[in-house]
Amino acid sequence: MQTLSKLSDECKNCPYVKDCNDKRMVACAMMEFKPNISANATAPITVQLTQPMLKKEHSITINMGEYGKIYTSLEEIAEKLKKDLYKNLYCSFNR
């Protein structure tokens, strides 16, 4: 909810109205504005577009000879190691 206000009549009639830093405002009305629907609708779309620019990726190609190549990144390997570590650290608590 937002309010609409105006300069008080007392301040309007004052000769120092332009120089004064202690102006008094009077509330005129209270209005409820509808939220901007288009801004809320586009936010999830635009966030996904900026994520690839923010994410640094160091790609790695592992040559497996006759078995082919494996394409991965340092981030994927680090994430897998982290998940495996936490899984093994906390496995005794799950029993």
C-alpha positions, 0 to 999 in steps of 0.5 A: 500500500502506498500513500499520495502526499502533498506539501502542506498549505502552511509550507506553500505560503511560507516565503522560504519554501524553496530554501527550507529543508524542513518541509511538511507533507500532508497525506492525501490518499492511500492507494493499493497498486497492482504488482507489475506482472510482466516483471515477475514473469520475466525474472525466471527467464532472464536469470537462466540466461545470465547463469552461463556467463557467471559460471566458469567452467574448465573443460577436460577431455579424457582420452580412453584410447579404444574406448573413446573420450570422456568430456567433463569439467573440473567443477563436475569432478569436484562436485562428485568428489564432494558428494561421495565424501559427504556420503561416506562421512555420514553413512555411519549416522544413517545406520 
